[in-house]
Amino acid sequence: MSHSDETIETIHIVYRQNEKLVEAVQVPIEVCKWNDGLIHTFAASAVVRDLEEAYDEINWLTNMPWLEQQDRLYDLKTEAENISCKWSLVSRWTISFSQNPVTGKTFISRLQ
């Protein structure tokens, strides 16, 4: 698809089963006029939850060597903290995150 000034106003969805038309629907497209990052925040929250679940699984359900396990747990925790801080989310390991608007320095208070 080439980039142009044209905007798509509807999408035509056709569902066929055994070459027989089952349903055809016109779906209107509403373009968001602003980018508030809400979808990215939801996605980041889901990733943090996945990292927390992976942490539990490695911590309690695996038989890997202790040092390797600790390295992986540290990586998962660090990544979850980074994502939580970037998107201002609360996770298992971050209780608060603030950023000074003047200096840009961040403050993280950890639970664990």
DSSP file (Angstrom, degrees, kcal/mol; ACC not computed):
  #  RESIDUE AA STRUCTURE BP1 BP2  ACC     N-H-->O    O-->H-N    N-H-->O    O-->H-N    TCO  KAPPA ALPHA  PHI   PSI    X-CA   Y-CA   Z-CA
    1    1 A M              0   0    0      0, 0.0     2,-0.2     0, 0.0     0, 0.0   0.000 360.0 360.0 360.0 127.8    0.0    0.0    0.0
    2    2 A S        -     0   0    0      1,-0.1     2,-0.4     0, 0.0     0, 0.0  -0.536 360.0-109.0 -86.4 153.5    1.5    3.3   -1.0
    3    3 A H        +     0   0    0     -2,-0.2     2,-0.3     2,-0.0    -1,-0.1  -0.667  54.0 145.9 -81.6 131.4    1.4    6.4    1.2
    4    4 A S        -     0   0    0     -2,-0.4     0, 0.0     2,-0.3     0, 0.0  -0.899  62.4 -96.7-151.1 179.6   -1.0    9.1    0.0
    5    5 A D  S    S+     0   0    0     -2,-0.3     2,-0.2     2,-0.1    -2,-0.0   0.505  87.0 110.1 -81.8  -4.3   -3.3   11.7    1.3
    6    6 A E        -     0   0    0      1,-0.0     2,-0.4     2,-0.0    -2,-0.3  -0.475  56.5-152.4 -72.6 141.1   -6.3    9.4    0.9
    7    7 A T        -     0   0    0     -2,-0.2     2,-0.5     0, 0.0    -2,-0.1  -0.916  14.9-124.2-113.8 144.2   -7.9    8.1    4.0
    8    8 A I        -     0   0    0     -2,-0.4     3,-0.1     1,-0.1    21,-0.0  -0.742  25.5-179.5 -85.5 127.5   -9.7    4.9    4.3
    9    9 A E        +     0   0    0     -2,-0.5    20,-3.0     1,-0.2     2,-0.3   0.718  64.3  14.6-100.5 -26.4  -13.3    5.4    5.6
   10   10 A T  E     -A   28   0A   0     18,-0.3     2,-0.4     2,-0.0    -1,-0.2  -0.977  59.4-141.7-145.3 158.8  -14.5    1.8    5.7
   11   11 A I  E     -A   27   0A   0     16,-2.5    16,-3.0    -2,-0.3     2,-0.7  -0.985  16.5-143.5-120.0 134.0  -13.3   -1.7    5.6
   12   12 A H  E     -A   26   0A   0     -2,-0.4     2,-0.5    14,-0.2    14,-0.2  -0.873  17.0-165.3-100.2 115.2  -15.2   -4.4    3.7
   13   13 A I  E     -A   25   0A   0     12,-3.1    12,-2.9    -2,-0.7     2,-0.4  -0.887   5.9-175.2-106.1 126.1  -15.0   -7.7    5.5
   14   14 A V  E     -A   24   0A   0     -2,-0.5     2,-0.5    10,-0.2    10,-0.2  -0.978   6.3-165.4-122.1 130.5  -16.1  -10.8    3.6
   15   15 A Y  E     -A   23   0A   0      8,-3.1     7,-2.8    -2,-0.4     8,-1.6  -0.969  10.2-176.7-117.1 124.6  -16.3  -14.3    5.1
   16   16 A R  E     -A   21   0A   0     -2,-0.5     2,-0.4     5,-0.2     5,-0.2  -0.931  11.2-169.0-121.4 144.8  -16.5  -17.3    2.9
   17   17 A Q  E >  S-A   20   0A   0      3,-2.5     3,-1.5    -2,-0.4    -2,-0.0  -0.979  80.1 -11.6-133.4 120.9  -16.9  -20.9    3.7
   18   18 A N  T 3  S-     0   0    0     -2,-0.4    -1,-0.1     1,-0.3     3,-0.1   0.915 127.6 -58.3  54.1  46.3  -16.5  -23.6    1.0
   19   19 A E  T 3  S+     0   0    0      1,-0.2     2,-0.5    -3,-0.0    -1,-0.3   0.541 113.6 121.0  64.2   8.0  -16.6  -20.8   -1.6
   20   20 A K  E <  S-A   17   0A   0     -3,-1.5    -3,-2.5     1,-0.0     2,-0.4  -0.886  70.5-116.8-104.7 131.9  -20.0  -19.8   -0.4
   21   21 A L  E     +A   16   0A   0     -2,-0.5    -5,-0.2    -5,-0.2     3,-0.1  -0.509  36.4 171.8 -67.1 121.4  -20.5  -16.2    0.9
   22   22 A V  E     -     0   0A   0     -7,-2.8     2,-0.3    -2,-0.4    -6,-0.2   0.835  63.2 -10.2 -96.9 -45.4  -21.4  -16.4    4.6
   23   23 A E  E     -A   15   0A   0     -8,-1.6    -8,-3.1     2,-0.0     2,-0.4  -0.981  48.2-167.5-158.4 143.6  -21.3  -12.7    5.5
   24   24 A A  E     -A   14   0A   0     -2,-0.3     2,-0.4   -10,-0.2   -10,-0.2  -0.998  19.2-179.9-131.4 128.9  -20.1   -9.4    4.1
   25   25 A V  E     -A   13   0A   0    -12,-2.9   -12,-3.1    -2,-0.4     2,-0.6  -0.982  24.4-143.1-134.4 139.6  -19.9   -6.4    6.4
   26   26 A Q  E     -A   12   0A   0     -2,-0.4   -14,-0.2   -14,-0.2    -2,-0.0  -0.913  21.4-166.3 -98.0 122.2  -18.9   -2.7    6.0
   27   27 A V  E     -A   11   0A   0    -16,-3.0   -16,-2.5    -2,-0.6     2,-0.1  -0.946  15.5-133.2-112.8 121.8  -17.0   -1.5    9.1
   28   28 A P  E     -A   10   0A   0      0, 0.0     2,-0.5     0, 0.0   -18,-0.3  -0.454  15.5-138.9 -72.8 146.0  -16.5    2.3    9.5
   29   29 A I        -     0   0    0    -20,-3.0     2,-0.6    -2,-0.1    -2,-0.0  -0.912  12.8-166.2-106.8 126.3  -13.0    3.5   10.4
   30   30 A E        -     0   0    0     -2,-0.5     2,-0.4     2,-0.0   -21,-0.1  -0.955  13.9-146.8-113.1 115.8  -12.7    6.3   12.9
   31   31 A V        -     0   0    0     -2,-0.6     2,-0.3     1,-0.1    -2,-0.0  -0.673  17.5-122.4 -85.9 129.9   -9.2    7.7   12.9
   32   32 A C        -     0   0    0     -2,-0.4    -1,-0.1     1,-0.1     3,-0.0  -0.528  13.9-155.2 -70.8 131.8   -8.0    9.0   16.3
   33   33 A K  S    S+     0   0    0     -2,-0.3     2,-0.3     2,-0.0    -1,-0.1   0.615  75.3  41.5 -85.0 -13.4   -7.0   12.6   16.1
   34   34 A W        -     0   0    0      0, 0.0     2,-0.6     0, 0.0    -2,-0.0  -0.911  69.7-137.8-132.8 159.7   -4.6   12.4   19.1
   35   35 A N        +     0   0    0     -2,-0.3    -2,-0.0     1,-0.1     0, 0.0  -0.873  30.3 161.4-119.3  96.3   -2.0   10.0   20.3
   36   36 A D        -     0   0    0     -2,-0.6    -1,-0.1     0, 0.0     0, 0.0   0.461  51.8-121.0 -96.5  -1.2   -2.3    9.6   24.0
   37   37 A G     >  +     0   0    0      3,-0.1     4,-2.3     1,-0.0     5,-0.2   0.595  68.7 135.5  77.4  10.0   -0.4    6.3   24.3
   38   38 A L  H  > S+     0   0    0      1,-0.2     4,-2.3     2,-0.2     5,-0.2   0.908  71.6  48.3 -60.9 -44.2   -3.3    4.4   25.8
   39   39 A I  H  > S+     0   0    0      1,-0.2     4,-2.3     2,-0.2    -1,-0.2   0.905 112.0  50.3 -63.5 -40.8   -2.9    1.4   23.6
   40   40 A H  H  > S+     0   0    0      2,-0.2     4,-2.6     1,-0.2    -1,-0.2   0.871 108.7  52.7 -65.4 -36.1    0.8    1.3   24.4
   41   41 A T  H  X S+     0   0    0     -4,-2.3     4,-2.3     2,-0.2    -2,-0.2   0.916 109.6  48.3 -65.4 -42.8    0.1    1.6   28.1
   42   42 A F  H  X S+     0   0    0     -4,-2.3     4,-2.0     2,-0.2    -2,-0.2   0.917 112.9  48.4 -62.2 -42.8   -2.2   -1.4   27.9
   43   43 A A  H  X S+     0   0    0     -4,-2.3     4,-2.2     2,-0.2    -2,-0.2   0.916 111.1  50.0 -64.4 -43.0    0.4   -3.4   26.0
   44   44 A A  H  X S+     0   0    0     -4,-2.6     4,-2.4     1,-0.2    -1,-0.2   0.895 109.1  52.6 -62.4 -40.0    3.1   -2.5   28.4
   45   45 A S  H  X S+     0   0    0     -4,-2.3     4,-2.1     1,-0.2    -1,-0.2   0.899 109.0  49.4 -62.6 -41.2    0.9   -3.6   31.3
   46   46 A A  H  X S+     0   0    0     -4,-2.0     4,-2.2     2,-0.2    -1,-0.2   0.888 110.4  50.7 -65.3 -39.3    0.3   -7.0   29.7
   47   47 A V  H  X S+     0   0    0     -4,-2.2     4,-2.5     2,-0.2    -2,-0.2   0.916 109.1  51.0 -65.0 -42.6    4.0   -7.4   29.1
   48   48 A V  H  X S+     0   0    0     -4,-2.4     4,-2.3     1,-0.2    -2,-0.2   0.917 109.8  50.0 -61.7 -42.9    4.7   -6.6   32.8
   49   49 A R  H  X S+     0   0    0     -4,-2.1     4,-2.3     1,-0.2    -1,-0.2   0.912 110.3  50.6 -61.0 -41.8    2.1   -9.2   33.9
   50   50 A D  H  X S+     0   0    0     -4,-2.2     4,-2.4     1,-0.2    -2,-0.2   0.902 109.9  49.9 -62.5 -41.0    3.7  -11.8   31.5
   51   51 A L  H  X S+     0   0    0     -4,-2.5     4,-2.3     2,-0.2    -2,-0.2   0.891 109.8  50.9 -65.0 -39.3    7.1  -11.1   33.0
   52   52 A E  H  X S+     0   0    0     -4,-2.3     4,-2.1     2,-0.2    -2,-0.2   0.909 111.5  47.6 -64.1 -41.6    5.8  -11.5   36.6
   53   53 A E  H  X S+     0   0    0     -4,-2.3     4,-2.3     2,-0.2    -2,-0.2   0.897 111.4  50.2 -66.7 -39.6    4.2  -14.8   35.6
   54   54 A A  H  X S+     0   0    0     -4,-2.4     4,-2.7     2,-0.2     5,-0.3   0.887 108.2  54.3 -64.3 -38.3    7.4  -16.0   34.0
   55   55 A Y  H  X S+     0   0    0     -4,-2.3     4,-2.7     2,-0.2    -2,-0.2   0.936 109.9  46.2 -59.4 -48.0    9.3  -14.9   37.2
   56   56 A D  H  X S+     0   0    0     -4,-2.1     4,-2.5     1,-0.2     5,-0.4   0.910 112.1  51.3 -61.7 -42.3    7.0  -17.1   39.3
   57   57 A E  H  X S+     0   0    0     -4,-2.3     4,-2.2     1,-0.2     5,-0.3   0.925 114.8  41.3 -63.4 -44.7    7.3  -20.0   36.9
   58   58 A I  H  X S+     0   0    0     -4,-2.7     4,-0.7     1,-0.2    -1,-0.2   0.903 116.6  50.4 -68.3 -40.0   11.1  -19.9   36.9
   59   59 A N  H  < S+     0   0    0     -4,-2.7    -2,-0.2    -5,-0.3    -1,-0.2   0.864 128.4  16.1 -66.9 -37.7   11.3  -19.3   40.6
   60   60 A W  H  < S+     0   0    0     -4,-2.5    -3,-0.2    -5,-0.2    -2,-0.2   0.701 126.0  43.0-112.1 -23.7    9.0  -22.1   41.7
   61   61 A L  H  < S+     0   0    0     -4,-2.2     2,-0.3    -5,-0.4    -3,-0.2   0.396  91.2  83.2-114.0   3.7    8.5  -24.6   38.9
   62   62 A T     <  -     0   0    0     -4,-0.7     7,-0.0    -5,-0.3    -4,-0.0  -0.720  53.9-153.4-112.9 162.0   11.9  -25.2   37.3
   63   63 A N        +     0   0    0     -2,-0.3     3,-0.1     2,-0.0    -1,-0.1   0.049  49.6 136.8-112.8  22.1   14.9  -27.4   38.1
   64   64 A M        -     0   0    0     -6,-0.2    -2,-0.1     1,-0.1     5,-0.1  -0.292  68.3 -79.1 -70.1 157.2   17.5  -25.2   36.4
   65   65 A P     >  -     0   0    0      0, 0.0     4,-2.6     0, 0.0     5,-0.2  -0.214  43.5-116.1 -56.0 146.9   20.9  -24.6   38.2
   66   66 A W  H  > S+     0   0    0      1,-0.2     4,-2.6     2,-0.2     5,-0.2   0.884 111.0  47.8 -56.5 -48.2   20.6  -22.0   41.0
   67   67 A L  H  > S+     0   0    0      1,-0.2     4,-2.2     2,-0.2    -1,-0.2   0.910 113.6  47.3 -64.1 -42.1   23.0  -19.4   39.4
   68   68 A E  H  > S+     0   0    0      1,-0.2     4,-2.3     2,-0.2    -1,-0.2   0.910 112.0  51.7 -62.9 -41.2   21.3  -19.6   36.0
   69   69 A Q  H  X S+     0   0    0     -4,-2.6     4,-2.6     1,-0.2    -2,-0.2   0.923 109.4  49.1 -61.2 -45.0   17.9  -19.3   37.7
   70   70 A Q  H  X S+     0   0    0     -4,-2.6     4,-2.4     1,-0.2    -1,-0.2   0.882 109.7  52.0 -64.3 -38.6   19.0  -16.2   39.6
   71   71 A D  H  X S+     0   0    0     -4,-2.2     4,-2.2     2,-0.2    -1,-0.2   0.927 112.3  45.2 -62.3 -45.1   20.4  -14.5   36.5
   72   72 A R  H  X S+     0   0    0     -4,-2.3     4,-2.5     2,-0.2    -2,-0.2   0.904 112.5  50.9 -66.4 -41.2   17.1  -15.1   34.6
   73   73 A L  H  X S+     0   0    0     -4,-2.6     4,-2.6     1,-0.2     5,-0.2   0.913 110.3  49.9 -61.9 -42.4   15.0  -13.9   37.6
   74   74 A Y  H  X S+     0   0    0     -4,-2.4     4,-2.8     2,-0.2    -2,-0.2   0.921 110.9  49.5 -61.8 -44.4   17.2  -10.7   37.8
   75   75 A D  H  X S+     0   0    0     -4,-2.2     4,-2.4     2,-0.2    -2,-0.2   0.917 112.4  47.2 -61.8 -44.5   16.7  -10.1   34.0
   76   76 A L  H  X S+     0   0    0     -4,-2.5     4,-2.4     2,-0.2    -2,-0.2   0.932 114.3  46.7 -62.4 -46.0   12.9  -10.6   34.2
   77   77 A K  H  X S+     0   0    0     -4,-2.6     4,-2.4     2,-0.2    -2,-0.2   0.920 112.9  49.2 -63.1 -45.1   12.6   -8.3   37.3
   78   78 A T  H  X S+     0   0    0     -4,-2.8     4,-2.5     2,-0.2    -1,-0.2   0.914 112.1  47.9 -62.5 -43.8   14.9   -5.6   35.7
   79   79 A E  H  X S+     0   0    0     -4,-2.4     4,-2.6     2,-0.2     5,-0.2   0.913 111.5  50.2 -64.9 -42.0   12.9   -5.6   32.5
   80   80 A A  H  X S+     0   0    0     -4,-2.4     4,-2.6    -5,-0.2    -1,-0.2   0.907 111.5  49.2 -62.4 -40.7    9.6   -5.4   34.3
   81   81 A E  H  X S+     0   0    0     -4,-2.4     4,-2.6     2,-0.2    -2,-0.2   0.925 111.2  49.6 -62.9 -44.7   10.9   -2.5   36.4
   82   82 A N  H  X S+     0   0    0     -4,-2.5     4,-2.5     2,-0.2    -2,-0.2   0.928 114.1  43.8 -61.6 -46.2   12.1   -0.7   33.3
   83   83 A I  H  X S+     0   0    0     -4,-2.6     4,-2.3     2,-0.2    -1,-0.2   0.923 113.3  52.1 -65.4 -43.7    8.8   -1.1   31.4
   84   84 A S  H  <>S+     0   0    0     -4,-2.6     5,-3.0    -5,-0.2     4,-0.4   0.909 112.8  45.0 -58.6 -43.3    6.8   -0.1   34.6
   85   85 A C  H ><5S+     0   0    0     -4,-2.6     3,-0.8     3,-0.2    -1,-0.2   0.915 111.5  51.8 -68.2 -43.2    8.9    3.0   35.0
   86   86 A K  H 3<5S+     0   0    0     -4,-2.5    -2,-0.2     1,-0.2    -1,-0.2   0.893 121.4  32.3 -60.9 -39.8    8.7    4.0   31.3
   87   87 A W  T 3<5S-     0   0    0     -4,-2.3    -1,-0.2    -5,-0.2    -2,-0.2   0.246 109.6-116.7-104.9  12.3    4.9    3.7   31.2
   88   88 A S  T < 5 +     0   0    0     -3,-0.8     2,-0.3    -4,-0.4    -3,-0.2   0.917  61.5 153.7  54.0  50.2    4.2    4.7   34.8
   89   89 A L      < -     0   0    0     -5,-3.0     2,-0.5    -6,-0.2    -1,-0.2  -0.774  45.7-124.8-107.3 152.7    2.7    1.4   35.8
   90   90 A V        +     0   0    0     -2,-0.3     2,-0.2     3,-0.0     5,-0.1  -0.849  38.8 168.3 -94.1 130.0    2.6   -0.3   39.2
   91   91 A S        -     0   0    0      3,-1.0     3,-0.5    -2,-0.5   -42,-0.0  -0.734  52.7 -86.7-129.0-179.0    4.2   -3.7   39.2
   92   92 A R  S    S+     0   0    0     -2,-0.2    19,-0.1     1,-0.2    20,-0.1   0.827 127.3  37.8 -56.9 -33.7    5.2   -6.2   41.8
   93   93 A W  S    S+     0   0    0     18,-0.1    18,-0.9     1,-0.1     2,-0.5   0.528 109.1  63.4-103.1  -7.2    8.6   -4.5   42.1
   94   94 A T  E     +B  110   0B   0     -3,-0.5    -3,-1.0    16,-0.2    16,-0.2  -0.966  43.5 170.5-122.7 124.4    7.8   -0.9   41.8
   95   95 A I  E    S+     0   0B   0     14,-2.4     2,-0.3    -2,-0.5    15,-0.2   0.787  74.5   6.0 -96.8 -34.6    5.6    0.9   44.3
   96   96 A S  E     -B  109   0B   0     13,-1.3    13,-2.0     2,-0.0     2,-0.4  -0.998  55.6-173.7-149.0 152.1    6.2    4.4   43.0
   97   97 A F  E     +B  108   0B   0     -2,-0.3     2,-0.3    11,-0.2    11,-0.2  -0.977  13.4 169.6-144.1 126.5    7.9    6.1   40.1
   98   98 A S  E     -B  107   0B   0      9,-2.2     9,-2.7    -2,-0.4     2,-0.4  -0.982  17.2-155.4-139.2 153.9    8.3    9.8   39.7
   99   99 A Q  E     -B  106   0B   0     -2,-0.3     7,-0.2     7,-0.2     6,-0.1  -0.995  22.5-125.8-131.3 129.1   10.3   12.0   37.4
  100  100 A N     >  -     0   0    0      5,-2.6     4,-2.6    -2,-0.4     5,-0.1  -0.616  17.3-150.4 -71.0 119.2   11.4   15.5   38.1
  101  101 A P  T  4 S+     0   0    0      0, 0.0    -1,-0.2     0, 0.0     0, 0.0   0.751  92.5  46.5 -67.0 -21.9   10.1   17.6   35.2
  102  102 A V  T  4 S+     0   0    0      1,-0.1    -2,-0.0     3,-0.1    -3,-0.0   0.937 126.7  22.5 -84.1 -51.2   13.0   20.1   35.5
  103  103 A T  T  4 S-     0   0    0      2,-0.1     3,-0.1     1,-0.0    -1,-0.1   0.735  90.8-134.7 -90.3 -23.7   16.0   17.8   35.9
  104  104 A G     <  +     0   0    0     -4,-2.6     2,-0.1     1,-0.3    -1,-0.0   0.463  54.6 145.5  80.9   0.7   14.6   14.7   34.2
  105  105 A K        -     0   0    0     -5,-0.1    -5,-2.6    -6,-0.1     2,-0.3  -0.460  39.8-139.5 -72.9 144.9   16.0   12.6   37.1
  106  106 A T  E     -B   99   0B   0     -7,-0.2     2,-0.4    -2,-0.1    -7,-0.2  -0.766  10.0-157.5-107.6 151.8   13.9    9.6   38.1
  107  107 A F  E     -B   98   0B   0     -9,-2.7    -9,-2.2    -2,-0.3     2,-0.5  -0.997   9.9-172.8-126.5 127.3   13.1    8.2   41.5
  108  108 A I  E     -B   97   0B   0     -2,-0.4     2,-0.6   -11,-0.2   -11,-0.2  -0.984   8.8-163.0-123.4 127.4   12.1    4.6   42.0
  109  109 A S  E     -B   96   0B   0    -13,-2.0   -14,-2.4    -2,-0.5   -13,-1.3  -0.954  18.9-152.3-108.3 121.3   10.9    3.2   45.3
  110  110 A R  E     -B   94   0B   0     -2,-0.6   -16,-0.2   -16,-0.2   -17,-0.1  -0.675  19.6-154.6 -99.6 147.6   11.0   -0.6   45.2
  111  111 A L              0   0    0    -18,-0.9    -1,-0.1    -2,-0.3   -18,-0.1   0.854 360.0 360.0 -79.8 -39.8    8.9   -3.1   47.2
  112  112 A Q              0   0    0    -19,-0.3    -1,-0.1   -20,-0.1   -19,-0.1   0.359 360.0 360.0-118.5 360.0   11.5   -5.9   47.0
